[in-house]
């Protein structure tokens, strides 16, 4: 089978030149975009490793999590991957979450959920809520993380209303 544009030697040369130029442009755009993202995230604690940084700001808080009324464990070693320790992390599965950075930074509960890769899109945000020391927060996942405070996140999965299986946390 002869591919379109490959039969005639003149057309073949033009087609291959077009494909090569297109591939080069694609690579430049892809890798240029990665460099731009790296530059924009260089001072964002959520994208940086804190292994070799001079950490001056550290806080810890407890987070209790329920999904569809069932208690869910927060796993140990959230924020540790491939030798990189992120600025928001857990050391054990006791519900204590830590945040650390070079200087004071406004960390949020939602940022910890993002670091953990919690499936927030599977949750019904209109029925879910975050409690801070027993009082519901109007900021939901944008609730600031404060040192020594107890947070309770109550999530309702979208699938629980439709009758299909709900999100079941690992280990329950």
Buried (B, 14 or more C-beta within 10 A) or exposed (E): EEEEBEEEEEEBEEBEEEEEEEEEEEEEEEEEEEEEEEEEEEEEBBEBBBEEBEEEBEBBBBBBBBBBEEEBEBEEEBBBEEEEBBBBBBBEEEBEBBBBBBEEBEBBBBBBBBBBEBEBEBBEEEEBBBBBEEEEBEEBBEBEBBEEBEBBBBBBBBBBEEEEEBBEBEEE
